[in-house]
Amino acid sequence: EARGIDPSPVRPPETTPAVREEETLAEDSNEDAVHREALDHLATRAAARVRRMNREAARISIRLCYVDGVESAREEALARPVTNDFAAREVVQRLFEKARGRRIQIRHLEITMADLREAPRQLGLFEDPGGNGAPVGNTLAQSNGISLGEREEVMEMAPAGKERRDSALTAALDRIRGRFGVAAVGFKRRSE
């Protein structure tokens, strides 16, 4: 109206939920192994919090703080939202490689999982109901004499199979951590 009176109710601004995990390193470091271990822990904790909320993260960001106070950040909008530890770790490592442009020691690491969406409950339409993630008909192909190598190729073509396997493994890790504590099981990188 002309008098500047608005009869609509006042509402607080909408906030979008996000999960943030951060760690200040015990000692400033520029060693890849130290950074990767810390990032693995952060990604695992953040992904676990997202799962407890029954959500998926469609955006992941990382922020690095160097000892001289300079910050570097990278963010990625994901084509497929993530909840399992393996997918989260993969994205975080990729973002870390992009964000780390200097060989100066890093003091602080931060991961944020945002754009949280409700996790879907619907099963895949074209996957084997046996739960191995293979396309429908693969069990029939197994009984028709297709060799093991050919079956593995068919299963590799189904990315949903890898996602389902990773999700099942993540659920098992969550049960172990719930029963024996967070430090009971974790990730170990192979020496390269």
mmCIF file of the C-alpha atoms, coordinates in Angstrom:
data_MODEL
# 
_entry.id   MODEL 
# 
loop_
_atom_site.group_PDB 
_atom_site.id 
_atom_site.type_symbol 
_atom_site.label_atom_id 
_atom_site.label_alt_id 
_atom_site.label_comp_id 
_atom_site.label_asym_id 
_atom_site.label_entity_id 
_atom_site.label_seq_id 
_atom_site.pdbx_PDB_ins_code 
_atom_site.Cartn_x 
_atom_site.Cartn_y 
_atom_site.Cartn_z 
_atom_site.occupancy 
_atom_site.B_iso_or_equiv 
_atom_site.pdbx_formal_charge 
_atom_site.auth_seq_id 
_atom_site.auth_comp_id 
_atom_site.auth_asym_id 
_atom_site.auth_atom_id 
_atom_site.pdbx_PDB_model_num 
ATOM 1   C CA . GLU A 1 1   ? 0.000  0.000   0.000   1.00 0.00 ? 1   GLU A CA 1 
ATOM 2   C CA . ALA A 1 2   ? 0.949  3.633   -0.268  1.00 0.00 ? 2   ALA A CA 1 
ATOM 3   C CA . ARG A 1 3   ? 1.501  3.982   3.487   1.00 0.00 ? 3   ARG A CA 1 
ATOM 4   C CA . GLY A 1 4   ? 4.191  1.298   3.634   1.00 0.00 ? 4   GLY A CA 1 
ATOM 5   C CA . ILE A 1 5   ? 2.075  -1.077  5.724   1.00 0.00 ? 5   ILE A CA 1 
ATOM 6   C CA . ASP A 1 6   ? 2.636  -4.762  4.957   1.00 0.00 ? 6   ASP A CA 1 
ATOM 7   C CA . PRO A 1 7   ? 0.066  -7.111  6.547   1.00 0.00 ? 7   PRO A CA 1 
ATOM 8   C CA . SER A 1 8   ? 2.092  -10.260 5.811   1.00 0.00 ? 8   SER A CA 1 
ATOM 9   C CA . PRO A 1 9   ? 3.554  -12.028 8.874   1.00 0.00 ? 9   PRO A CA 1 
ATOM 10  C CA . VAL A 1 10  ? 7.207  -11.513 9.727   1.00 0.00 ? 10  VAL A CA 1 
ATOM 11  C CA . ARG A 1 11  ? 9.228  -14.699 9.259   1.00 0.00 ? 11  ARG A CA 1 
ATOM 12  C CA . PRO A 1 12  ? 12.844 -15.396 10.114  1.00 0.00 ? 12  PRO A CA 1 
ATOM 13  C CA . PRO A 1 13  ? 15.121 -15.878 7.125   1.00 0.00 ? 13  PRO A CA 1 
ATOM 14  C CA . GLU A 1 14  ? 15.292 -19.465 5.927   1.00 0.00 ? 14  GLU A CA 1 
ATOM 15  C CA . THR A 1 15  ? 18.497 -21.218 6.765   1.00 0.00 ? 15  THR A CA 1 
ATOM 16  C CA . THR A 1 16  ? 19.820 -24.189 4.924   1.00 0.00 ? 16  THR A CA 1 
ATOM 17  C CA . PRO A 1 17  ? 21.310 -26.859 7.144   1.00 0.00 ? 17  PRO A CA 1 
ATOM 18  C CA . ALA A 1 18  ? 24.973 -27.685 6.713   1.00 0.00 ? 18  ALA A CA 1 
ATOM 19  C CA . VAL A 1 19  ? 27.484 -29.890 8.477   1.00 0.00 ? 19  VAL A CA 1 
ATOM 20  C CA . ARG A 1 20  ? 30.906 -28.438 9.234   1.00 0.00 ? 20  ARG A CA 1 
ATOM 21  C CA . GLU A 1 21  ? 33.896 -30.315 10.613  1.00 0.00 ? 21  GLU A CA 1 
ATOM 22  C CA . GLU A 1 22  ? 37.203 -28.613 11.266  1.00 0.00 ? 22  GLU A CA 1 
ATOM 23  C CA . GLU A 1 23  ? 40.552 -29.399 12.788  1.00 0.00 ? 23  GLU A CA 1 
ATOM 24  C CA . THR A 1 24  ? 43.525 -27.340 13.812  1.00 0.00 ? 24  THR A CA 1 
ATOM 25  C CA . LEU A 1 25  ? 46.585 -29.524 13.374  1.00 0.00 ? 25  LEU A CA 1 
ATOM 26  C CA . ALA A 1 26  ? 48.652 -30.260 16.475  1.00 0.00 ? 26  ALA A CA 1 
ATOM 27  C CA . GLU A 1 27  ? 51.722 -29.062 14.585  1.00 0.00 ? 27  GLU A CA 1 
ATOM 28  C CA . ASP A 1 28  ? 51.782 -26.950 11.452  1.00 0.00 ? 28  ASP A CA 1 
ATOM 29  C CA . SER A 1 29  ? 52.618 -29.282 8.598   1.00 0.00 ? 29  SER A CA 1 
ATOM 30  C CA . ASN A 1 30  ? 53.147 -29.468 4.874   1.00 0.00 ? 30  ASN A CA 1 
ATOM 31  C CA . GLU A 1 31  ? 53.301 -33.281 4.767   1.00 0.00 ? 31  GLU A CA 1 
ATOM 32  C CA . ASP A 1 32  ? 50.706 -34.897 2.522   1.00 0.00 ? 32  ASP A CA 1 
ATOM 33  C CA . ALA A 1 33  ? 50.248 -37.888 4.841   1.00 0.00 ? 33  ALA A CA 1 
ATOM 34  C CA . VAL A 1 34  ? 49.299 -35.641 7.778   1.00 0.00 ? 34  VAL A CA 1 
ATOM 35  C CA . HIS A 1 35  ? 46.850 -33.634 5.674   1.00 0.00 ? 35  HIS A CA 1 
ATOM 36  C CA . ARG A 1 36  ? 45.240 -36.705 4.115   1.00 0.00 ? 36  ARG A CA 1 
ATOM 37  C CA . GLU A 1 37  ? 44.809 -38.419 7.476   1.00 0.00 ? 37  GLU A CA 1 
ATOM 38  C CA . ALA A 1 38  ? 43.170 -35.323 8.963   1.00 0.00 ? 38  ALA A CA 1 
ATOM 39  C CA . LEU A 1 39  ? 40.928 -34.920 5.902   1.00 0.00 ? 39  LEU A CA 1 
ATOM 40  C CA . ASP A 1 40  ? 39.898 -38.581 6.081   1.00 0.00 ? 40  ASP A CA 1 
ATOM 41  C CA . HIS A 1 41  ? 38.825 -38.116 9.710   1.00 0.00 ? 41  HIS A CA 1 
ATOM 42  C CA . LEU A 1 42  ? 36.957 -34.898 8.904   1.00 0.00 ? 42  LEU A CA 1 
ATOM 43  C CA . ALA A 1 43  ? 35.181 -36.405 5.883   1.00 0.00 ? 43  ALA A CA 1 
ATOM 44  C CA . THR A 1 44  ? 34.207 -39.510 7.867   1.00 0.00 ? 44  THR A CA 1 
ATOM 45  C CA . ARG A 1 45  ? 32.824 -37.465 10.768  1.00 0.00 ? 45  ARG A CA 1 
ATOM 46  C CA . ALA A 1 46  ? 30.938 -35.075 8.485   1.00 0.00 ? 46  ALA A CA 1 
ATOM 47  C CA . ALA A 1 47  ? 29.442 -37.901 6.417   1.00 0.00 ? 47  ALA A CA 1 
ATOM 48  C CA . ALA A 1 48  ? 28.367 -39.710 9.605   1.00 0.00 ? 48  ALA A CA 1 
ATOM 49  C CA . ARG A 1 49  ? 26.588 -36.583 10.857  1.00 0.00 ? 49  ARG A CA 1 
ATOM 50  C CA . VAL A 1 50  ? 24.829 -36.194 7.493   1.00 0.00 ? 50  VAL A CA 1 
ATOM 51  C CA . ARG A 1 51  ? 23.680 -39.844 7.645   1.00 0.00 ? 51  ARG A CA 1 
ATOM 52  C CA . ARG A 1 52  ? 22.375 -39.412 11.202  1.00 0.00 ? 52  ARG A CA 1 
ATOM 53  C CA . MET A 1 53  ? 20.247 -36.543 9.878   1.00 0.00 ? 53  MET A CA 1 
ATOM 54  C CA . ASN A 1 54  ? 18.939 -38.919 7.155   1.00 0.00 ? 54  ASN A CA 1 
ATOM 55  C CA . ARG A 1 55  ? 20.216 -36.515 4.499   1.00 0.00 ? 55  ARG A CA 1 
ATOM 56  C CA . GLU A 1 56  ? 22.560 -36.410 1.521   1.00 0.00 ? 56  GLU A CA 1 
ATOM 57  C CA . ALA A 1 57  ? 25.053 -33.645 0.760   1.00 0.00 ? 57  ALA A CA 1 
ATOM 58  C CA . ALA A 1 58  ? 24.841 -32.126 -2.718  1.00 0.00 ? 58  ALA A CA 1 
ATOM 59  C CA . ARG A 1 59  ? 27.646 -29.613 -2.122  1.00 0.00 ? 59  ARG A CA 1 
ATOM 60  C CA . ILE A 1 60  ? 31.011 -30.052 -0.427  1.00 0.00 ? 60  ILE A CA 1 
ATOM 61  C CA . SER A 1 61  ? 33.546 -27.351 0.305   1.00 0.00 ? 61  SER A CA 1 
ATOM 62  C CA . ILE A 1 62  ? 36.981 -27.318 1.853   1.00 0.00 ? 62  ILE A CA 1 
ATOM 63  C CA . ARG A 1 63  ? 38.957 -24.481 3.438   1.00 0.00 ? 63  ARG A CA 1 
ATOM 64  C CA . LEU A 1 64  ? 42.664 -24.487 4.251   1.00 0.00 ? 64  LEU A CA 1 
ATOM 65  C CA . CYS A 1 65  ? 44.406 -21.987 6.503   1.00 0.00 ? 65  CYS A CA 1 
ATOM 66  C CA . TYR A 1 66  ? 48.160 -21.658 6.078   1.00 0.00 ? 66  TYR A CA 1 
ATOM 67  C CA . VAL A 1 67  ? 50.519 -20.622 8.871   1.00 0.00 ? 67  VAL A CA 1 
ATOM 68  C CA . ASP A 1 68  ? 50.916 -17.138 7.387   1.00 0.00 ? 68  ASP A CA 1 
ATOM 69  C CA . GLY A 1 69  ? 47.155 -16.520 7.657   1.00 0.00 ? 69  GLY A CA 1 
ATOM 70  C CA . VAL A 1 70  ? 46.362 -16.949 3.961   1.00 0.00 ? 70  VAL A CA 1 
ATOM 71  C CA . GLU A 1 71  ? 43.252 -19.033 3.283   1.00 0.00 ? 71  GLU A CA 1 
ATOM 72  C CA . SER A 1 72  ? 42.337 -21.127 0.276   1.00 0.00 ? 72  SER A CA 1 
ATOM 73  C CA . ALA A 1 73  ? 38.936 -22.668 -0.418  1.00 0.00 ? 73  ALA A CA 1 
ATOM 74  C CA . ARG A 1 74  ? 37.263 -24.803 -3.055  1.00 0.00 ? 74  ARG A CA 1 
ATOM 75  C CA . GLU A 1 75  ? 33.683 -25.937 -3.447  1.00 0.00 ? 75  GLU A CA 1 
ATOM 76  C CA . GLU A 1 76  ? 31.950 -28.459 -5.658  1.00 0.00 ? 76  GLU A CA 1 
ATOM 77  C CA . ALA A 1 77  ? 28.290 -28.987 -6.467  1.00 0.00 ? 77  ALA A CA 1 
ATOM 78  C CA . LEU A 1 78  ? 27.853 -32.727 -6.851  1.00 0.00 ? 78  LEU A CA 1 
ATOM 79  C CA . ALA A 1 79  ? 25.902 -34.355 -9.669  1.00 0.00 ? 79  ALA A CA 1 
ATOM 80  C CA . ARG A 1 80  ? 24.980 -37.168 -7.257  1.00 0.00 ? 80  ARG A CA 1 
ATOM 81  C CA . PRO A 1 81  ? 24.606 -36.271 -3.568  1.00 0.00 ? 81  PRO A CA 1 
ATOM 82  C CA . VAL A 1 82  ? 26.805 -38.278 -1.190  1.00 0.00 ? 82  VAL A CA 1 
ATOM 83  C CA . THR A 1 83  ? 26.358 -39.875 2.209   1.00 0.00 ? 83  THR A CA 1 
ATOM 84  C CA . ASN A 1 84  ? 28.882 -42.691 2.366   1.00 0.00 ? 84  ASN A CA 1 
ATOM 85  C CA . ASP A 1 85  ? 32.416 -42.236 3.660   1.00 0.00 ? 85  ASP A CA 1 
ATOM 86  C CA . PHE A 1 86  ? 34.096 -43.396 0.464   1.00 0.00 ? 86  PHE A CA 1 
ATOM 87  C CA . ALA A 1 87  ? 32.408 -40.926 -1.872  1.00 0.00 ? 87  ALA A CA 1 
ATOM 88  C CA . ALA A 1 88  ? 32.873 -38.086 0.631   1.00 0.00 ? 88  ALA A CA 1 
ATOM 89  C CA . ARG A 1 89  ? 36.582 -38.856 1.047   1.00 0.00 ? 89  ARG A CA 1 
ATOM 90  C CA . GLU A 1 90  ? 37.072 -38.964 -2.711  1.00 0.00 ? 90  GLU A CA 1 
ATOM 91  C CA . VAL A 1 91  ? 35.464 -35.540 -3.233  1.00 0.00 ? 91  VAL A CA 1 
ATOM 92  C CA . VAL A 1 92  ? 37.331 -34.017 -0.275  1.00 0.00 ? 92  VAL A CA 1 
ATOM 93  C CA . GLN A 1 93  ? 40.695 -35.276 -1.556  1.00 0.00 ? 93  GLN A CA 1 
ATOM 94  C CA . ARG A 1 94  ? 39.978 -33.906 -5.033  1.00 0.00 ? 94  ARG A CA 1 
ATOM 95  C CA . LEU A 1 95  ? 39.037 -30.507 -3.580  1.00 0.00 ? 95  LEU A CA 1 
ATOM 96  C CA . PHE A 1 96  ? 42.119 -30.519 -1.366  1.00 0.00 ? 96  PHE A CA 1 
ATOM 97  C CA . GLU A 1 97  ? 44.382 -31.016 -4.380  1.00 0.00 ? 97  GLU A CA 1 
ATOM 98  C CA . LYS A 1 98  ? 42.704 -28.059 -6.106  1.00 0.00 ? 98  LYS A CA 1 
ATOM 99  C CA . ALA A 1 99  ? 42.808 -25.818 -3.022  1.00 0.00 ? 99  ALA A CA 1 
ATOM 100 C CA . ARG A 1 100 ? 46.413 -26.505 -2.083  1.00 0.00 ? 100 ARG A CA 1 
ATOM 101 C CA . GLY A 1 101 ? 48.346 -24.165 -4.306  1.00 0.00 ? 101 GLY A CA 1 
ATOM 102 C CA . ARG A 1 102 ? 51.217 -23.391 -1.956  1.00 0.00 ? 102 ARG A CA 1 
ATOM 103 C CA . ARG A 1 103 ? 53.878 -25.520 -0.292  1.00 0.00 ? 103 ARG A CA 1 
ATOM 104 C CA . ILE A 1 104 ? 53.645 -23.586 2.958   1.00 0.00 ? 104 ILE A CA 1 
ATOM 105 C CA . GLN A 1 105 ? 52.660 -25.389 6.135   1.00 0.00 ? 105 GLN A CA 1 
ATOM 106 C CA . ILE A 1 106 ? 48.952 -25.754 6.807   1.00 0.00 ? 106 ILE A CA 1 
ATOM 107 C CA . ARG A 1 107 ? 47.553 -24.991 10.238  1.00 0.00 ? 107 ARG A CA 1 
ATOM 108 C CA . HIS A 1 108 ? 43.791 -25.551 9.901   1.00 0.00 ? 108 HIS A CA 1 
ATOM 109 C CA . LEU A 1 109 ? 41.467 -27.679 7.745   1.00 0.00 ? 109 LEU A CA 1 
ATOM 110 C CA . GLU A 1 110 ? 37.703 -27.346 7.394   1.00 0.00 ? 110 GLU A CA 1 
ATOM 111 C CA . ILE A 1 111 ? 35.106 -29.372 5.482   1.00 0.00 ? 111 ILE A CA 1 
ATOM 112 C CA . THR A 1 112 ? 31.508 -28.293 4.951   1.00 0.00 ? 112 THR A CA 1 
ATOM 113 C CA . MET A 1 113 ? 28.768 -30.502 3.554   1.00 0.00 ? 113 MET A CA 1 
ATOM 114 C CA . ALA A 1 114 ? 25.856 -28.340 2.455   1.00 0.00 ? 114 ALA A CA 1 
ATOM 115 C CA . ASP A 1 115 ? 22.747 -28.357 0.318   1.00 0.00 ? 115 ASP A CA 1 
ATOM 116 C CA . LEU A 1 116 ? 21.484 -31.250 2.431   1.00 0.00 ? 116 LEU A CA 1 
ATOM 117 C CA . ARG A 1 117 ? 18.587 -33.143 0.918   1.00 0.00 ? 117 ARG A CA 1 
ATOM 118 C CA . GLU A 1 118 ? 16.381 -35.895 2.232   1.00 0.00 ? 118 GLU A CA 1 
ATOM 119 C CA . ALA A 1 119 ? 17.904 -39.282 1.426   1.00 0.00 ? 119 ALA A CA 1 
ATOM 120 C CA . PRO A 1 120 ? 15.740 -41.179 -1.081  1.00 0.00 ? 120 PRO A CA 1 
ATOM 121 C CA . ARG A 1 121 ? 14.129 -44.438 -0.037  1.00 0.00 ? 121 ARG A CA 1 
ATOM 122 C CA . GLN A 1 122 ? 13.421 -45.802 -3.517  1.00 0.00 ? 122 GLN A CA 1 
ATOM 123 C CA . LEU A 1 123 ? 15.476 -48.690 -4.861  1.00 0.00 ? 123 LEU A CA 1 
ATOM 124 C CA . GLY A 1 124 ? 17.055 -48.606 -8.311  1.00 0.00 ? 124 GLY A CA 1 
ATOM 125 C CA . LEU A 1 125 ? 14.781 -49.795 -11.097 1.00 0.00 ? 125 LEU A CA 1 
ATOM 126 C CA . PHE A 1 126 ? 17.347 -51.674 -13.176 1.00 0.00 ? 126 PHE A CA 1 
ATOM 127 C CA . GLU A 1 127 ? 19.432 -53.337 -10.472 1.00 0.00 ? 127 GLU A CA 1 
ATOM 128 C CA . ASP A 1 128 ? 19.484 -56.930 -9.324  1.00 0.00 ? 128 ASP A CA 1 
ATOM 129 C CA . PRO A 1 129 ? 17.171 -57.300 -6.296  1.00 0.00 ? 129 PRO A CA 1 
ATOM 130 C CA . GLY A 1 130 ? 19.821 -59.627 -4.819  1.00 0.00 ? 130 GLY A CA 1 
ATOM 131 C CA . GLY A 1 131 ? 21.702 -56.520 -3.721  1.00 0.00 ? 131 GLY A CA 1 
ATOM 132 C CA . ASN A 1 132 ? 24.931 -56.934 -5.665  1.00 0.00 ? 132 ASN A CA 1 
ATOM 133 C CA . GLY A 1 133 ? 24.195 -53.878 -7.797  1.00 0.00 ? 133 GLY A CA 1 
ATOM 134 C CA . ALA A 1 134 ? 24.417 -55.738 -11.080 1.00 0.00 ? 134 ALA A CA 1 
ATOM 135 C CA . PRO A 1 135 ? 21.895 -55.003 -13.809 1.00 0.00 ? 135 PRO A CA 1 
ATOM 136 C CA . VAL A 1 136 ? 18.742 -57.125 -13.883 1.00 0.00 ? 136 VAL A CA 1 
ATOM 137 C CA . GLY A 1 137 ? 19.418 -60.287 -15.816 1.00 0.00 ? 137 GLY A CA 1 
ATOM 138 C CA . ASN A 1 138 ? 22.987 -60.689 -14.598 1.00 0.00 ? 138 ASN A CA 1 
ATOM 139 C CA . THR A 1 139 ? 22.021 -63.677 -12.455 1.00 0.00 ? 139 THR A CA 1 
ATOM 140 C CA . LEU A 1 140 ? 20.505 -65.234 -15.548 1.00 0.00 ? 140 LEU A CA 1 
ATOM 141 C CA . ALA A 1 141 ? 23.737 -64.518 -17.440 1.00 0.00 ? 141 ALA A CA 1 
ATOM 142 C CA . GLN A 1 142 ? 25.707 -66.220 -14.652 1.00 0.00 ? 142 GLN A CA 1 
ATOM 143 C CA . SER A 1 143 ? 23.683 -69.376 -15.036 1.00 0.00 ? 143 SER A CA 1 
ATOM 144 C CA . ASN A 1 144 ? 24.105 -69.269 -18.843 1.00 0.00 ? 144 ASN A CA 1 
ATOM 145 C CA . GLY A 1 145 ? 27.858 -69.858 -18.656 1.00 0.00 ? 145 GLY A CA 1 
ATOM 146 C CA . ILE A 1 146 ? 29.313 -66.344 -18.896 1.00 0.00 ? 146 ILE A CA 1 
ATOM 147 C CA . SER A 1 147 ? 32.859 -66.357 -17.536 1.00 0.00 ? 147 SER A CA 1 
ATOM 148 C CA . LEU A 1 148 ? 33.806 -64.650 -14.281 1.00 0.00 ? 148 LEU A CA 1 
ATOM 149 C CA . GLY A 1 149 ? 35.779 -61.938 -16.095 1.00 0.00 ? 149 GLY A CA 1 
ATOM 150 C CA . GLU A 1 150 ? 32.817 -61.072 -18.302 1.00 0.00 ? 150 GLU A CA 1 
ATOM 151 C CA . ARG A 1 151 ? 30.550 -60.913 -15.240 1.00 0.00 ? 151 ARG A CA 1 
ATOM 152 C CA . GLU A 1 152 ? 32.981 -58.519 -13.548 1.00 0.00 ? 152 GLU A CA 1 
ATOM 153 C CA . GLU A 1 153 ? 32.890 -56.284 -16.625 1.00 0.00 ? 153 GLU A CA 1 
ATOM 154 C CA . VAL A 1 154 ? 29.085 -56.251 -16.529 1.00 0.00 ? 154 VAL A CA 1 
ATOM 155 C CA . MET A 1 155 ? 29.134 -55.370 -12.826 1.00 0.00 ? 155 MET A CA 1 
ATOM 156 C CA . GLU A 1 156 ? 31.682 -52.583 -13.384 1.00 0.00 ? 156 GLU A CA 1 
ATOM 157 C CA . MET A 1 157 ? 29.311 -50.975 -15.865 1.00 0.00 ? 157 MET A CA 1 
ATOM 158 C CA . ALA A 1 158 ? 26.762 -50.464 -13.075 1.00 0.00 ? 158 ALA A CA 1 
ATOM 159 C CA . PRO A 1 159 ? 27.944 -47.498 -10.961 1.00 0.00 ? 159 PRO A CA 1 
ATOM 160 C CA . ALA A 1 160 ? 24.940 -48.000 -8.703  1.00 0.00 ? 160 ALA A CA 1 
ATOM 161 C CA . GLY A 1 161 ? 26.492 -51.342 -7.693  1.00 0.00 ? 161 GLY A CA 1 
ATOM 162 C CA . LYS A 1 162 ? 29.628 -49.630 -6.394  1.00 0.00 ? 162 LYS A CA 1 
ATOM 163 C CA . GLU A 1 163 ? 27.510 -47.031 -4.596  1.00 0.00 ? 163 GLU A CA 1 
ATOM 164 C CA . ARG A 1 164 ? 25.380 -49.748 -3.013  1.00 0.00 ? 164 ARG A CA 1 
ATOM 165 C CA . ARG A 1 165 ? 28.485 -51.687 -1.932  1.00 0.00 ? 165 ARG A CA 1 
ATOM 166 C CA . ASP A 1 166 ? 30.085 -48.549 -0.476  1.00 0.00 ? 166 ASP A CA 1 
ATOM 167 C CA . SER A 1 167 ? 26.852 -47.666 1.336   1.00 0.00 ? 167 SER A CA 1 
ATOM 168 C CA . ALA A 1 168 ? 26.586 -51.173 2.796   1.00 0.00 ? 168 ALA A CA 1 
ATOM 169 C CA . LEU A 1 169 ? 30.213 -51.039 3.917   1.00 0.00 ? 169 LEU A CA 1 
ATOM 170 C CA . THR A 1 170 ? 29.675 -47.592 5.429   1.00 0.00 ? 170 THR A CA 1 
ATOM 171 C CA . ALA A 1 171 ? 26.630 -48.895 7.330   1.00 0.00 ? 171 ALA A CA 1 
ATOM 172 C CA . ALA A 1 172 ? 28.748 -51.758 8.689   1.00 0.00 ? 172 ALA A CA 1 
ATOM 173 C CA . LEU A 1 173 ? 31.473 -49.299 9.745   1.00 0.00 ? 173 LEU A CA 1 
ATOM 174 C CA . ASP A 1 174 ? 28.821 -47.165 11.482  1.00 0.00 ? 174 ASP A CA 1 
ATOM 175 C CA . ARG A 1 175 ? 27.609 -50.211 13.448  1.00 0.00 ? 175 ARG A CA 1 
ATOM 176 C CA . ILE A 1 176 ? 31.185 -51.051 14.499  1.00 0.00 ? 176 ILE A CA 1 
ATOM 177 C CA . ARG A 1 177 ? 31.855 -47.442 15.535  1.00 0.00 ? 177 ARG A CA 1 
ATOM 178 C CA . GLY A 1 178 ? 28.538 -47.327 17.404  1.00 0.00 ? 178 GLY A CA 1 
ATOM 179 C CA . ARG A 1 179 ? 29.386 -50.434 19.373  1.00 0.00 ? 179 ARG A CA 1 
ATOM 180 C CA . PHE A 1 180 ? 33.133 -50.055 19.952  1.00 0.00 ? 180 PHE A CA 1 
ATOM 181 C CA . GLY A 1 181 ? 33.759 -46.318 19.516  1.00 0.00 ? 181 GLY A CA 1 
ATOM 182 C CA . VAL A 1 182 ? 34.891 -44.080 16.688  1.00 0.00 ? 182 VAL A CA 1 
ATOM 183 C CA . ALA A 1 183 ? 38.542 -45.116 17.014  1.00 0.00 ? 183 ALA A CA 1 
ATOM 184 C CA . ALA A 1 184 ? 37.696 -48.818 16.590  1.00 0.00 ? 184 ALA A CA 1 
ATOM 185 C CA . VAL A 1 185 ? 37.930 -48.732 12.806  1.00 0.00 ? 185 VAL A CA 1 
ATOM 186 C CA . GLY A 1 186 ? 39.216 -46.248 10.266  1.00 0.00 ? 186 GLY A CA 1 
ATOM 187 C CA . PHE A 1 187 ? 40.973 -45.847 6.963   1.00 0.00 ? 187 PHE A CA 1 
ATOM 188 C CA . LYS A 1 188 ? 44.589 -46.600 6.267   1.00 0.00 ? 188 LYS A CA 1 
ATOM 189 C CA . ARG A 1 189 ? 46.274 -45.400 3.125   1.00 0.00 ? 189 ARG A CA 1 
ATOM 190 C CA . ARG A 1 190 ? 48.664 -47.571 1.210   1.00 0.00 ? 190 ARG A CA 1 
ATOM 191 C CA . SER A 1 191 ? 52.238 -46.339 1.016   1.00 0.00 ? 191 SER A CA 1 
ATOM 192 C CA . GLU A 1 192 ? 52.848 -44.851 -2.403  1.00 0.00 ? 192 GLU A CA 1 
# 
